[in-house]
Amino acid sequence: MSEMVERVARAIFKNFQETQDNHLRKDTWEQRPDLTPYHMAAARAAIAAMREPTEEMAKSTGYSGLAMRIVWQGMIDKVLAG
């Protein structure tokens, strides 16, 4: 399991608890292993959606668009492969 995927999954879990009026709000990540696969899948989808950087992101790095894309996509691919 990728450390970054789990970090994002935990953030999704926490956000859901904080923003939804549901019976799970008091549960911790550790108390709900049954939900882990759903949050991990949501995290992987969110990270994959970021694989293609925006032009604004590319311009803000100071690197050429192609170089930045190669590095950025390599990092995203590594996270998703882990």
N, C-alpha and C positions, 0 to 999 in steps of 0.2 A: 504494500500500500504506500502510495506517495504521501510524504509528509504534507505537501502543499494541498493535495486533494482533501486530506483529512482536515486540514486547517480551514479550508473553504466550507467543507461539509459541516463542521462545528459552528461556523459563523451562520450558515443557513439555518441550522437547528436553533441556534440562539435567537436569531432574528424572528423566526417563526413563533417562538415562544413569547417574545416580547411584543409582537404586533398582532397576534391572533387571540381572540377570545375563545380559548379552548381548554379542555381538561388536562392537557399535557404541560401547561405552563410551569408547573413546579417540578417537573421531572428534569433530571440532568441527562447529559449525553450518555453517561455510564448506566443509567437506569433504563434506557430505552434501546438496547441493542437490536431490537426488532425493527427499529426505524433506520438504523445505520445504513442499510443498503439503499434506501430511498434518498437519503441525504448525500450519500457518496455519489450516486448517479446524478443527482442535481448538480453537485459540485463539478463533476467531470464535464457535464454539459456546459456549465457556465465558463469553465476554463477553456474548453474547446471553442466556445464562441468568441473568445478573445484571441484566438490563434492568428487571425489576420489583423494586424495593427491598422489603425486609421492613419490617414495622411497627417493629421494633426500630431499624432503620437510620433510618427517618423520624423517630422520636421523639428519637434522639440528636443530630439536627442543630440543633434549636431552631427550625426552620422548620415551618410547617404542613405536614401530610402531602401535600396537593395541590401546594403550591409546590415542595416538595422532590422529589416525583415528577416534576414537569415538568422541573425542572433536571436531575435524575439521568438520566431517560430521554433528554433532549436530548443529554447528553454521551455516553451509550452509543450512541445513533443516529449521532452524528457519528463516533465511532470506527469503527462498522461500515460507514458510508458511504465512509470514506476508503480 
